[in-house]
Amino acid sequence: MSEGYAGPFIAAEALGKQFGTRIALADVTFTVGPGEIVGLLGPNGAGKTTLIGCLLGFLLPSAGSIRLFGETAAELSPALRGRTGFVPQTMSGFGWFRVGELITYLGKFYAQEPGAPPPWLLDWAGLDPKARVKSLSGGQKQRLAIVLAMRHAPDLLILDEPVASLDPQARRDFMALLTRFCAQEGRSVLISSHILSDLEKIATRAIFMRHGSIIHDTPMARFRTSARWVAAPRDALPQHVSCLAEDRDTGALLVDGWDEASAAALAATLGAAPDVRIPDLETAFLEMTR
Ligand SMILES: Nc1ncnc2c1ncn2[C@@H]1O[C@H](COP(=O)(O)OP(=O)(O)OP(=O)(O)O)[C@@H](O)[C@H]1O
């Protein structure tokens, strides 16, 4: 990132990825700016891990481009790599290292060696620095992966299903920790998770993926104020309201762009006030990605 760079931290443009004939990503375009906590939502096989792989330069795009801090992701300079942190789905390897040794050892790979992790991060993780990595439980290994990704105070943190093996208390504490991390001016998070109640609390934006494509990208503030379940026929919706999905059980429509004017217009069309409900992220997700 050149001095004074003020663009998005992540910029994907018409990104595509194929494995042989299998299309894992198709025409994915989005940006993530400073200060955003972006939740990446999608059912199994939607392409989240592939997208993260392209972001980290582990996978090369088959089409389009993906840039971090303005530079091609796969050719990121060591200095910019040091401004990112990554938490994988599972941490493997390094079994014979002791926790403290591994933290010190991996610090040596940075362009500028970071100091020891901040005490609040180590307190959260609660790991014995003398314990062998191979002796840690799945949840403890995940805490270690989080310490390793955050120890150098990266500007951009990318997390692929980071909380699946954390217990409820550790998960809750981690979500608070992420919010605290982003409160530092200008830091960003891209987090893929199936625990939508967590994302609902901390994300500032949600990107919904299905079959390798983005099907909806919304600020959470907009989702809260203008996404609604509305009991009405599709052709009765006011023009400025778009339909995102239909609840197969009740027939209600999930709409975006709902406001007071929509309610008045629809009531006039139907001759009665429609039944309108506020969606949660999980039910919206289930109907949109079905
Ligand atoms: N190395 C690979 N070779 C072939 N196909 C692959 C490879 N990696 C991923 N895929 C395919 O690409 C698609 C997207 O997979 P991906 O792992 O990105 O999904 P995901 O959204 O992360 O899923 P999950 O929630 O289960 O982790 C799937 O159809 C998957 O089978």
PDBQT file of the ligand as one rigid body, heavy atoms in Angstrom, charges set to zero:
ROOT
HETATM    1  N1  LIG A 301      -9.434 -27.917  -4.327  1.00  0.00    +0.000 N 
HETATM    2  C1  LIG A 301     -10.653 -28.084  -4.834  1.00  0.00    +0.000 A 
HETATM    3  N2  LIG A 301     -10.857 -28.893  -5.878  1.00  0.00    +0.000 NA
HETATM    4  C2  LIG A 301     -12.079 -29.056  -6.425  1.00  0.00    +0.000 A 
HETATM    5  N3  LIG A 301     -13.200 -28.447  -5.987  1.00  0.00    +0.000 NA
HETATM    6  C3  LIG A 301     -13.056 -27.624  -4.933  1.00  0.00    +0.000 A 
HETATM    7  C4  LIG A 301     -11.791 -27.396  -4.299  1.00  0.00    +0.000 A 
HETATM    8  N4  LIG A 301     -11.967 -26.518  -3.282  1.00  0.00    +0.000 NA
HETATM    9  C5  LIG A 301     -13.282 -26.222  -3.269  1.00  0.00    +0.000 A 
HETATM   10  N5  LIG A 301     -13.923 -26.873  -4.256  1.00  0.00    +0.000 N 
HETATM   11  C6  LIG A 301     -15.357 -26.776  -4.584  1.00  0.00    +0.000 C 
HETATM   12  O1  LIG A 301     -15.671 -25.390  -4.683  1.00  0.00    +0.000 OA
HETATM   13  C7  LIG A 301     -16.949 -25.143  -4.118  1.00  0.00    +0.000 C 
HETATM   14  C8  LIG A 301     -16.813 -24.094  -3.018  1.00  0.00    +0.000 C 
HETATM   15  O2  LIG A 301     -16.130 -24.668  -1.920  1.00  0.00    +0.000 OA
HETATM   16  P1  LIG A 301     -15.731 -23.822  -0.629  1.00  0.00    +0.000 P 
HETATM   17  O3  LIG A 301     -14.874 -24.689   0.230  1.00  0.00    +0.000 OA
HETATM   18  O4  LIG A 301     -15.176 -22.538  -1.071  1.00  0.00    +0.000 OA
HETATM   19  O5  LIG A 301     -17.163 -23.591   0.049  1.00  0.00    +0.000 OA
HETATM   20  P2  LIG A 301     -17.516 -22.970   1.483  1.00  0.00    +0.000 P 
HETATM   21  O6  LIG A 301     -18.562 -21.947   1.255  1.00  0.00    +0.000 OA
HETATM   22  O7  LIG A 301     -16.283 -22.524   2.168  1.00  0.00    +0.000 OA
HETATM   23  O8  LIG A 301     -18.136 -24.222   2.221  1.00  0.00    +0.000 OA
HETATM   24  P3  LIG A 301     -18.158 -24.625   3.803  1.00  0.00    +0.000 P 
HETATM   25  O9  LIG A 301     -19.177 -23.756   4.466  1.00  0.00    +0.000 OA
HETATM   26  O10 LIG A 301     -18.579 -26.062   3.753  1.00  0.00    +0.000 OA
HETATM   27  O11 LIG A 301     -16.757 -24.451   4.355  1.00  0.00    +0.000 OA
HETATM   28  C9  LIG A 301     -17.485 -26.478  -3.644  1.00  0.00    +0.000 C 
HETATM   29  O12 LIG A 301     -18.323 -27.000  -4.648  1.00  0.00    +0.000 OA
HETATM   30  C10 LIG A 301     -16.241 -27.326  -3.485  1.00  0.00    +0.000 C 
HETATM   31  O13 LIG A 301     -16.527 -28.684  -3.686  1.00  0.00    +0.000 OA
ENDROOT
TORSDOF 0
